[in-house]
Amino acid sequence: MPPTSRSSRTCSVADVSMPRVFPTGRQLVSGGGEPMLVAFLAVFVFVLAVWPLGRLFAEALGTGESGRSFGLISEAMASRAFGRAFWNTLETSAASVAVSVLLGLPLALAISLIRIGNRVALTFLVLSPLLIPSQIMALAWIELMGSSSPILGLLGLAPAPGAMNPLYSRGGIVWLMGIEHMPLVFLAVRASLTSLPEDLVEAARIGGAGTFRIVAGVLLPLTAPAMVAGASLAFAASVGNFGVPALLGIPGRYPMLTTLIYQRLNGFGPAVIGQVAVLALVLVAMAGVALGLRGIVLSRSVPIDRSGRPLVPFDAGRFRRPIVVVLWNVVTLLAVVPLLALVGAALSPAVGVRLAPDTLTLDGFRSTLIGSATVRRAFANSILLSAGAAVAAAGIAVGLAYLGTVRRLKLARWTAWFAELPFIVPGTVLALAYILVFLPPLPVIGVSIYGSATILLLAYISRFLALAIGPVQTALASLDPNLDEMGRILGAGTFRRIVKLIVPLAAPAAAAGAILVFMTAFNELTVSALLWSSGVETIGVMVFSLQYEGNSTSAAALSVASIGFVLVLALLVDRLGSRLPAGTLPWRS
């Protein structure tokens, strides 16, 4: 029998004479140890993802003090604070999407269509806002645009001492959220461009079209659905953003729904859980409309035969050098200059002192990273919680991917789909759901995990499990099912086949997924801001707290240290690039 995939040749089973036995797609479960494994994974995902979110939405639909049906909704929406926060969220999110498109679309066109060098490094910098948490990015821009800015100060462009930072406004929130979510538009457009066949360009050239006409009249219209899809994702992400509105909107007295939830819970505690559940439901509805629009656009896009030779980048000729210079300047301004300002703030002796050769000091790093027991504990907590979530997510991903992709069990595929819900909904919503479900003592054991490290660990696993599932599913999709069938025929049980066959093949993708989970969870704030307590502080919470207290020097030092840690991990996962399925690392796809 001829080999059907690279995997079959590698494992030397291509020449084995045996019938091709495939599990049917209609199976819910199968025999052996599979029912126990798929049932465990389904219950695990249900308890951590479906039940909390369902419980939160049921709470939002309660009667409230009036006793009327949907009383909580009517009471919450009648509030002036809700109305202001709702319209601020809608307007700011829509405006930030415009910024994301205006930045992401030209960058995707230039990097994908023009023959340039250092494409991987350039793409990595464009995607860096995805790796840098929103609160750290906001802090970097605050330092860049403030009166003591080490960059603007050297250029004589810094605001006057005592002047309010211009970012503490609606415009500042729009600008930063636009930059933060720009990679979503960039990735969508670039993926569409790189999958187009070269035949389209050749046909246009035969018809006499020049490069500009090909781009404007052929390629750009074909990528329009991808652009709209990326913009929809950017809107959904903006609606649930907490870090930027918290650091810029609270000082600027510009409330949004995520910050209103935080302030009400911080001020009144669990007593207002019903009211904030309504706010969470509104957030989910707004994000759901955007994601629904994305699905409609993609389903109605014109199908294109993408099986031909992939698109070849154009030679820009004499325009190549100016384009490359502009590209690097724009990307440097967006991704590098704010971080340099953050480093400068960390090296300053005190808040408000401009950086100069005679004022440069490492005291901020020493006092924050070494002298503060709380910061040291936050580092330890973040490392342990992120590592625990990464290992657990990778293990669950291997099990779900095997059962859903290789064994093709319908229940496993459903479970993998439901596992994405906590990643889709805003992090604030997930945190509220966990407070509602895990604040009371747990059944049987009679102990509440609220305020403990356990609730943060479970929330991290639930929130970021989707990041680990995708790469493993892609890796196992190319596995010849005959390999697994041969193991079954030889008498190997489910768990033995997973350990001996599936784990070695999925290990690089699972490791990459685990590192992505770790990097994302390490500086996480949106979930942690509502679930942390004394003794279980995290890096994201400490950066936010230090800046909120006015200690921007310590906040900058801690941010620089955490970014450096994450960049080292990014370089580590980049070293695995050649062993990973295509598309796992977006900057190398």
C-alpha positions in Angstrom: 0.0 0.0 0.0 1.5 3.4 -0.9 2.3 5.7 2.0 -0.4 8.3 2.7 1.7 10.9 4.7 5.2 11.7 5.9 4.3 10.3 9.3 3.6 6.9 7.8 7.0 6.8 6.2 8.8 8.0 9.3 7.3 5.4 11.5 7.8 2.6 8.8 4.3 1.3 8.7 3.6 2.3 5.1 4.5 -1.1 3.8 2.5 -3.0 6.4 -0.3 -4.9 4.7 -3.4 -4.2 6.8 -6.8 -2.8 6.2 -7.4 0.9 6.6 -9.6 1.1 9.7 -11.0 4.6 10.5 -13.2 5.5 13.5 -16.4 7.0 12.2 -17.2 10.6 12.8 -20.6 9.7 14.3 -19.0 8.1 17.4 -19.5 9.8 20.7 -17.1 7.5 22.5 -15.3 4.2 21.7 -14.1 1.2 23.6 -11.1 0.6 25.8 -10.0 3.4 28.1 -11.4 6.1 25.8 -14.8 6.5 27.4 -13.1 7.2 30.8 -10.7 9.6 29.3 -13.1 11.6 27.2 -15.6 11.7 30.0 -13.0 13.1 32.4 -11.9 15.8 29.9 -15.5 16.7 29.2 -16.4 17.0 32.9 -13.2 19.0 33.5 -14.0 21.5 30.7 -17.6 21.7 31.8 -16.7 22.5 35.4 -14.1 25.1 34.5 -15.6 26.7 31.5 -19.3 26.0 30.8 -20.7 25.9 34.3 -19.2 29.2 35.6 -20.2 31.2 32.5 -23.7 29.6 32.4 -24.1 30.4 36.1 -23.0 34.0 35.6 -25.5 34.6 32.7 -28.3 33.0 34.7 -27.5 35.4 37.5 -27.7 38.4 35.1 -31.2 37.3 34.1 -32.5 37.4 37.7 -35.4 39.4 39.0 -33.5 41.9 41.2 -35.0 44.0 44.0 -38.1 44.8 41.9 -39.1 41.1 41.7 -39.9 41.6 38.0 -38.6 39.3 35.2 -35.2 40.5 34.1 -35.3 43.0 36.8 -31.5 43.1 37.2 -31.1 44.0 33.6 -33.6 46.8 33.7 -32.1 48.2 37.0 -28.6 48.1 35.7 -29.4 49.7 32.3 -31.3 52.5 34.0 -28.1 53.6 35.8 -26.4 56.7 34.5 -23.0 55.1 35.2 -23.9 52.2 33.0 -25.1 54.4 30.1 -21.9 56.4 30.2 -19.7 53.4 30.4 -21.6 51.6 27.7 -21.4 54.4 25.2 -17.7 55.1 26.1 -16.9 51.4 25.5 -18.8 51.3 22.2 -17.3 54.5 20.8 -13.8 53.8 22.0 -13.7 50.3 20.7 -15.0 51.3 17.3 -12.5 54.1 17.0 -9.6 51.8 18.1 -10.6 49.4 15.3 -10.1 52.1 12.8 -6.6 52.7 14.2 -5.9 48.9 14.0 -7.0 48.8 10.4 -5.1 51.9 9.4 -1.9 50.4 10.9 -2.4 46.7 10.3 -3.5 46.7 6.7 -0.6 48.7 5.2 1.9 46.8 7.3 0.5 43.5 6.1 0.5 44.6 2.5 4.0 45.9 2.6 5.6 42.9 4.5 3.7 40.3 2.5 3.9 41.7 -1.0 7.3 43.4 -1.1 10.6 41.5 -1.3 12.4 42.7 1.8 15.1 41.3 4.1 14.7 40.5 7.8 11.1 39.7 7.3 10.9 37.5 10.4 12.4 40.2 12.7 10.1 42.8 11.2 7.0 40.6 11.6 8.0 39.7 15.2 8.1 43.4 16.1 4.7 44.0 14.5 3.3 41.2 16.5 5.0 42.2 19.8 1.8 43.9 21.2 0.4 40.4 21.4 3.3 39.4 23.7 3.4 42.5 25.8 0.5 42.8 28.3 -1.8 45.7 27.9 -1.0 47.3 31.3 2.8 47.2 30.5 2.3 48.6 27.0 0.1 51.4 28.5 2.8 52.1 31.1 5.4 52.3 28.4 3.4 54.9 26.4 2.7 56.8 29.6 6.4 57.1 30.3 7.0 58.0 26.6 4.4 60.8 26.6 4.8 62.2 30.1 6.6 65.3 31.3 9.6 63.3 32.5 9.9 61.3 29.2 13.5 60.2 28.6 12.9 60.2 24.9 10.8 63.4 24.4 13.0 65.2 27.0 16.1 64.7 24.8 14.2 66.1 21.8 12.8 69.0 23.7 9.2 67.8 23.1 8.2 66.7 26.5 5.1 68.3 28.1 5.7 71.0 30.8 6.3 69.7 34.3 3.0 69.2 36.1 1.0 69.0 32.8 -1.5 66.2 32.5 -0.4 63.3 30.3 -2.3 63.6 27.0 -2.9 59.8 27.1 -5.2 60.1 30.1 -8.2 60.7 27.7 -10.4 59.0 25.2 -7.9 59.6 22.4 -5.2 58.0 24.4 -7.3 54.9 25.0 -8.3 54.7 21.4 -4.6 55.0 20.2 -3.2 52.4 22.6 -6.0 49.8 22.1 -5.6 50.4 18.3 -1.9 49.5 18.6 -2.5 46.6 20.9 -5.1 44.9 18.6 -3.4 45.9 15.3 -1.7 42.5 15.0 -5.2 40.8 14.8 -5.8 42.8 11.6 -2.3 42.2 10.4 -2.4 38.4 10.9 -5.8 38.1 9.1 -4.8 40.1 6.1 -1.3 38.5 5.9 -2.8 35.0 6.1 -5.2 35.8 3.3 -2.4 37.3 1.1 0.1 34.5 1.5 -2.6 31.9 0.6 -3.5 33.6 -2.7 -2.2 31.8 -5.8 0.4 33.4 -8.1 -1.9 32.6 -11.1 -4.0 35.7 -10.2 -1.1 38.0 -10.5 0.1 36.4 -13.7 -3.3 36.7 -15.3 -3.5 40.3 -14.4 0.0 41.0 -15.8 -1.0 39.3 -19.1 -4.0 41.7 -19.2 -1.6 44.6 -19.0 -2.1 45.6 -15.3 0.8 47.1 -13.4 1.8 46.4 -9.9 -0.3 49.2 -8.3 -3.4 48.1 -10.2 -2.8 44.5 -9.3 -2.6 45.3 -5.6 -5.5 47.8 -5.6 -7.8 46.1 -8.1 -7.1 42.4 -7.5 -5.4 41.5 -4.2 -7.0 44.2 -2.0 -10.6 43.2 -2.8 -9.8 39.6 -2.3 -8.4 40.3 1.2 -11.3 42.6 2.2 -13.2 39.7 4.0 -10.1 38.9 6.0 -9.6 42.5 6.9 -13.2 42.7 8.1 -12.7 39.5 10.1 -9.6 40.8 11.7 -11.3 44.1 12.5 -14.2 42.2 14.1 -11.7 40.3 16.3 -10.1 43.7 17.2 -13.4 45.1 18.3 -14.2 42.0 20.4 -10.8 42.3 22.1 -11.2 46.1 22.6 -14.6 45.6 24.3 -13.0 43.3 26.9 -9.7 45.2 27.3 -9.0 46.1 30.9 -5.4 47.1 31.2 -5.5 50.1 28.9 -8.8 51.6 30.2 -7.6 51.0 33.8 -4.3 52.8 33.5 -5.6 55.6 31.3 -9.3 55.8 31.8 -9.4 55.7 35.6 -7.0 58.7 36.0 -8.6 60.4 33.1 -12.1 59.8 34.6 -13.2 58.1 31.4 -15.1 54.9 32.6 -15.7 51.9 30.5 -17.6 48.7 31.2 -14.5 46.7 32.3 -13.3 49.4 34.7 -16.8 49.9 36.0 -17.0 46.2 36.9 -13.6 46.4 38.6 -14.5 49.6 40.6 -17.9 48.3 41.7 -16.5 45.0 42.9 -13.5 46.7 44.5 -15.8 49.1 46.3 -18.8 47.0 47.2 -17.6 43.4 47.0 -19.7 40.3 46.2 -22.9 42.2 47.3 -23.1 43.7 43.8 -22.4 40.5 41.9 -25.9 40.5 40.2 -25.4 44.1 38.9 -21.9 43.4 37.5 -23.2 40.1 36.0 -25.4 42.3 33.9 -22.4 44.4 32.8 -20.6 41.2 31.9 -23.6 40.0 29.9 -23.5 43.2 27.9 -19.8 42.8 27.3 -20.3 39.3 26.0 -23.2 40.5 23.8 -21.1 43.2 22.3 -18.2 40.8 21.6 -20.7 38.2 20.3 -22.1 40.6 17.7 -18.6 41.3 16.4 -17.7 37.6 16.2 -21.0 36.9 14.6 -20.2 39.5 11.9 -16.9 37.9 11.4 -18.5 34.5 10.8 -21.0 36.0 8.3 -18.3 37.8 6.4 -16.1 34.7 6.1 -19.0 32.4 5.2 -20.1 34.8 2.3 -16.6 35.5 1.0 -16.0 34.4 -2.6 -14.3 31.0 -2.7 -10.8 31.0 -4.4 -8.8 28.1 -5.6 -5.7 28.4 -3.4 -4.1 25.2 -4.6 -1.7 26.8 -7.1 1.7 28.2 -6.6 1.7 30.7 -3.6 2.0 34.4 -4.2 5.5 35.6 -4.9 6.5 39.0 -3.4 7.0 41.9 -5.8 10.3 43.6 -6.6 9.7 47.2 -5.6 12.7 48.3 -7.6 13.8 51.9 -6.8 11.0 52.2 -4.3 12.2 49.3 -2.2 14.7 51.2 0.0 12.3 54.1 0.9 9.6 51.5 1.7 11.9 49.5 3.9 13.1 52.7 5.7 9.5 53.8 6.3 8.5 50.3 7.5 11.3 50.1 10.0 10.7 53.6 11.3 7.0 52.9 11.8 7.5 49.6 13.5 10.3 51.0 15.7 8.1 53.9 16.8 5.2 51.6 17.7 7.1 48.7 19.3 10.6 49.8 20.3 10.5 53.5 21.3 7.9 53.1 24.1 9.9 50.2 25.6 13.0 52.4 25.5 11.1 55.0 27.4 10.0 52.3 29.9 13.7 51.3 30.4 14.6 55.0 30.9 11.9 55.4 33.6 13.2 52.3 35.4 16.7 53.8 35.4 15.6 57.1 36.8 16.2 57.8 40.5 12.7 58.9 41.3 9.3 59.8 39.8 9.5 63.1 37.8 13.3 63.2 37.5 14.4 63.2 33.8 17.0 60.7 32.8 20.5 62.0 32.3 24.0 60.5 32.6 24.4 61.8 36.1 21.0 60.6 37.3 21.1 57.1 35.8 20.8 54.4 38.4 19.9 50.8 39.0 18.3 51.6 42.4 14.8 51.1 41.0 15.6 47.5 40.0 17.4 46.7 43.3 14.6 48.1 45.5 11.8 46.5 43.4 13.2 43.2 42.4 15.4 42.5 45.4 14.2 44.7 48.2 10.5 44.1 48.0 9.3 40.8 49.4 5.9 41.3 47.8 7.4 41.6 44.3 9.6 38.5 44.9 6.5 36.6 46.0 4.6 37.9 43.0 7.3 36.6 40.7 7.3 33.2 42.4 3.5 33.1 42.2 3.4 34.0 38.5 6.0 31.5 37.6 4.4 28.7 39.5 0.8 29.5 38.4 1.8 30.0 34.8 3.9 26.8 34.7 1.2 24.8 36.3 -1.4 26.1 33.8 1.0 25.5 30.9 1.7 21.9 31.9 -2.0 21.2 32.6 -3.1 22.8 29.3 -0.6 20.9 27.3 -1.6 17.6 28.8 -5.3 18.3 28.3 -4.6 19.5 24.7 -2.9 16.2 23.8 -5.8 14.2 25.1 -8.5 16.2 23.4 -6.5 16.4 20.1 -5.9 12.7 20.1 -9.6 11.8 20.8 -11.0 14.4 18.5 -8.5 14.5 15.6 -7.1 10.9 15.5 -10.0 8.9 17.1 -12.6 11.4 15.7 -14.9 11.2 18.7 -17.7 13.7 18.5 -17.8 14.3 22.3 -14.1 15.2 22.2 -14.5 17.6 19.4 -17.4 19.3 21.2 -15.3 19.5 24.4 -12.5 21.2 22.4 -15.0 23.7 21.1 -16.4 24.5 24.5 -12.8 24.8 25.8 -12.4 27.9 23.6 -15.3 29.8 25.3 -13.2 31.2 28.2 -10.7 32.5 25.7 -13.4 34.1 23.6 -15.2 36.0 26.3 -13.6 39.0 28.0 -11.3 38.0 30.9 -13.3 40.2 33.3 -16.4 38.1 32.5 -14.5 34.8 33.3 -13.2 36.2 36.6 -16.8 37.3 37.6 -18.0 33.8 36.7 -15.4 32.2 38.9 -16.2 34.6 41.8 -19.9 33.6 41.6 -19.3 29.9 41.4 -16.2 29.4 43.7 -16.9 32.0 46.4 -19.3 29.7 48.3 -17.8 26.6 49.9 -17.4 23.7 47.5 -19.8 20.8 47.8 -18.6 17.8 49.8 -15.4 19.4 51.1 -17.1 22.5 52.4 -14.1 24.8 51.6 -14.1 27.9 49.4 -11.1 28.4 47.1 -11.9 32.1 46.5 -8.9 34.2 47.4 -6.5 31.2 47.1 -3.9 30.3 44.4 -6.1 27.4 43.4 -8.8 29.7 41.9 -6.1 31.6 39.9 -4.6 28.3 38.6 -8.0 27.0 37.5 -8.9 30.3 35.9 -5.5 30.4 34.0 -6.1 26.8 32.7 -9.6 27.6 31.6 -8.6 30.9 30.0 -5.6 29.8 28.0 -6.4 26.1 27.2 -7.3 27.1 23.7 -3.8 28.4 23.0 -2.4 24.8 23.7 -5.1 22.9 21.8 -4.6 24.5 18.4 -0.9 23.6 17.8 -1.5 20.0 18.9 -4.5 19.6 16.7 -2.6 20.8 13.8 0.3 18.5 14.5 -1.9 15.4 14.9 -4.0 16.2 11.8 -1.3 14.8 9.6 -1.0 11.6 11.5 -1.9 8.5 9.6 -4.8 6.8 11.5 -3.3 3.5 10.6 -0.5 4.1 13.2 -3.0 4.2 16.0 -5.0 1.3 14.5 -1.9 -0.8 14.4 -1.3 -0.1 18.0 -4.8 -1.2 18.9 -4.4 -4.4 16.9 -1.2 -5.2 18.7 -3.1 -4.9 22.0 -1.9 -1.5 23.2 -4.5 0.2 25.4 -5.6 3.8 25.0 -3.2 5.3 27.6 -0.2 3.3 26.3 -0.8 4.4 22.7 -1.0 8.0 23.9 2.2 7.8 25.9 4.2 5.7 23.4 2.9 7.0 20.1 1.0 10.3 20.4 3.1 12.1 22.9 6.4 11.8 21.0 4.8 13.0 17.8 2.9 15.9 19.5 5.7 16.9 21.9 7.1 19.9 19.9 3.7 21.3 19.3 2.6 20.7 22.9 5.8 22.3 24.2 5.2 25.3 21.9 1.6 25.6 23.1 2.7 25.3 26.7 5.2 28.1 26.3 2.6 30.3 24.7 0.3 29.6 27.7 3.1 30.4 30.1 4.0 33.7 28.3 0.4 34.8 28.2 -0.4 33.9 31.8 2.8 35.2 33.3 1.8 38.9 33.0 -2.0 38.4 32.9 -4.1 41.1 34.6 -7.7 41.0 33.4 -8.5 37.8 35.3 -6.1 38.3 38.1 -7.3 41.8 39.0 -10.5 40.3 40.3 -9.3 37.0 41.7 -6.0 37.8 43.5 -5.7 38.3 47.3 -3.0 39.1 49.8 -0.3 36.5 49.5 -1.1 35.4 46.0 -0.1 38.6 44.1 1.0 38.2 40.5 3.3 40.2 38.2 0.4 41.8 36.3 -1.4 42.8 39.5 1.8 44.3 41.0 2.6 46.4 37.9 -1.0 47.8 37.9 -0.9 48.4 41.7 2.5 50.1 41.7 1.4 52.4 38.9 -2.0 53.0 40.5 -0.2 54.1 43.7 2.0 56.5 41.8 5.2 54.5 42.1 5.9 54.5 38.3 9.7 53.9 38.8 9.1 50.6 40.5 6.3 49.7 38.1 8.7 50.4 35.2 11.5 48.3 36.7 9.2 45.4 37.3 7.7 45.7 33.7 11.2 45.7 32.1 12.2 42.6 34.1 9.0 40.7 33.2 9.2 41.7 29.5 12.8 40.5 29.4 11.7 37.2 30.9 9.0 36.8 28.3 11.3 37.7 25.4 13.7 35.0 26.5 10.8 32.5 26.4 9.8 33.8 22.9 13.4 33.1 21.7 13.2 29.7 23.2 10.0 28.8 21.4 11.4 30.3 18.2 14.3 27.8 18.4 11.6 25.1 18.1 10.3 26.7 14.9 11.7 24.1 12.5 10.0 21.2 14.4 6.6 22.8 14.7 3.6 22.7 12.3 3.3 25.6 9.9 1.5 28.5 11.4 2.2 27.7 15.0 4.6 30.7 15.4 2.8 33.6 13.6 6.0 35.6 13.1 7.4 32.7 11.1 4.3 31.7 9.1 
